[in-house]
């Protein structure tokens, strides 16, 4: 599966993110090395993540409680 390039962040918890609009999947790379796909995430949530001043807080409040995930690695 080909993914779009990662958007890298200066964050203490989220290292990078990418979004597959065809699959509606948000891929997050955590600072510790974990890689997760969050499923059925609307594109607007990815856009909001990119604009969020705190990436970790956004993920904890707006992504984790609402979207299921798969561990990639």
Buried (B, 14 or more C-beta within 10 A) or exposed (E): EEEEEEBEBEBEBBBBBBBBEEBBBBBBBBEEEEBBBBEEBEEEBBEEBEEBEEBBEBBEEBBEEEBEBEEEE
